[in-house]
Amino acid sequence: MIKHSSKCVLQSVFLQSPIGQLQLSGCEKGIHTVTITKETEHSAVTCDDGGVCAELQRCVSWLQSYFSSAQSVTSLPPPPIHHPLLQTDSFSACVLRILQDQVPVGRTVSYRQLAEMAGNVQAVRAVGGAMRRNPVPLLIPCHRVLCSSGAIGGFMGGKGTEMKLWLLQHEGWEPQLRTADGN
């Protein structure tokens, strides 16, 4: 599927994964969106036919590596992202870039910690809004953002809690057990 826009010619591929079907859309400059669906609507698309732009091919390879072994991507450069939101200096773009750059595989951060990292400890709700607007989940790992209480919080508008837990466990995350006195 090819869409024409004023600046980019978008292509899409579908990829089967352990968490459902992924639709990746991008152009020659990078990935625009990653959409996760639980249903299988299309067959998995292979990208070795030469008809798909190099950045989509690179993203498919990166995601296949991630799903094979989450730690394997720590030595791979992430696919470039070219979504208009991330081309701005908005608070949401800042938060998403910090999350991508500073919270590696197997680590988590709270909404409050992410707000602090972005320079505004009062912006916890805005961090949640940035997570909801993340156009490229998995590439920008919003699944690694937890509640300050240690609860995993929502994912995909509350429909993806099990998926978020699977992703965290796939990365080697273990919940921190707290006793009644908070330790």
N, C-alpha and C positions, 0 to 999 in steps of 0.2 A: 504494500500500500504506500503510495507516495502522495504527500500533500504539498501544495505550493504555498509559500508565504513570501512576504516581501524580502526576507533576508536568508531564509533557509529552505532547502528542499528536504522535507522530513521523510524518512523511511521507518518502517516498523518491522520487527521480528517478534515471534512468539517463542518462548522457551519454557519447557516443562521443568519444574523444580520440586523439591520435597515439600515446599509450602504451597504449591499450586502453580498455575500458569502465570508467567510473567510476560507482559508486553513491553518491549523496549522500543522507544522512539528516539530518533536522533538524526543528525545531519553530519556532514563532513567535518564540522567543528567540534562535535561532541554529543553526548546524550542529553535529551530534553526531558524525557519522562520514563519512569519505571512504574508500571501498573501491575498490581498483584491481584489475581482473582483466585478464588478457591476452586472454581469449576474449570473443567477442561473444555474449552470451546473450539480450539484449533489444534492441529497436530504441532508437535515441536518443529521448529524451523531450523535447519542447519544453515550455517552461514559460509559454507565453503564453495558456494557456486560463483563467487566473484561479483554477484549482483548487489550485494549489500555493502554499504560504505564501511571503510576500515574501522571507524570508531565503534560502530555497532558490533562488528566482528570482535573487536578488542573487548567490548563490554560482555558479550556472550562468553568469551573465553575466561574473563575474570570471574564472572558469576559461576561458571561451571567449576572453576578451581575452588571458589568459596564454598560451594555446596559439597564438593568432594572432601575438603578439609579447610575449615575456616582460617586456621593459622597460615595456610599456604599463601594467602593474599598479602600477608605482611611484607613479603619480599617482592611483590608486584606493584608497579605503578597503578594507581586507580585510573579507571577510564575518565577522560575529560568530560566535564559537564558543561552544557551550553544552554541551560534554561534561562529565559529572560529574568526571572526573579533573582537568580544568582549573579547576574551581571550588574546588580545595583548595590548601593551602599546602605540599604535598608537594615533595620534591626534584625528582621527575619533572615536576610541573607548573611549577615554577620554571624548570627547564632548557628546557622547551618554550616558555614565554613569552619567555625570553631569546632563544632561537633565532628566534622569530617577529619580535620587536621589533628585534633588533640585527644580524641577518645578512641583508642585502638581496639582491635578485636579482643574480646574477652574482658574488657573493662566496661564499667557503667558509670554514669554520672546522674545526679538528680537534676530536676528542673531548676531548683534553687542554685545548685552549683554551676549549672550552665549559664544562668542569669548573671551570676558573679563573674564568670569567665568572660562574659560579654560586656562587663562593666556596669551593670545595673541590677543590683541585688533585688530591687523592688519589681523587676519585670518577669516574675515567675509565670504569670498568666500569658504574657507575650511570648515566652519561650514555648509554652504549650501550643499557642497559635502557630508559631513557626514550625513546630513538629507536624501539625495538621496540614500545613501548606507545603511540606517537603515534596517536591516533584519527583525525587529520585530515591525512594526508600531503598535500603540495602547499600547503595553507593554512599549516601549520607545516612549513617546508621541511627535513625530515630528510635529504633528498637532498643538501643542502649541507654535511653533516658528513662529513669525510674522516679517514683515518688520519693520524697525525703524520708518517708517512713520505711522505705525498703520495698514497698509494694511495687509490682511491676507496672501498674498503671495501664492506660488504654493503648490501643494500636488500631489503626484503620477504623477510626470512629467507633471503637468499642467492639467491633466484629472480629478483631484479630488477636485477642488476648492469648489464645492457645498458640497462634503463630508466633507471637512475640516471645512467649516462653520457649518455644522450640528453637528459635533463632539464638536466644541467649544461651540455652543449654548446648547448642551446636558449637558455640564459641567458647565453651568451657566455664560459663558463669555458674556460680552456685549461690543460692540465696543466703544472705547473712542471717543466721538465726539469732534472735534477741531474747534474752531472758526478761522476766517481769520487771527487773530493775533497769532495763535498757542496755545491758551489756551483752 
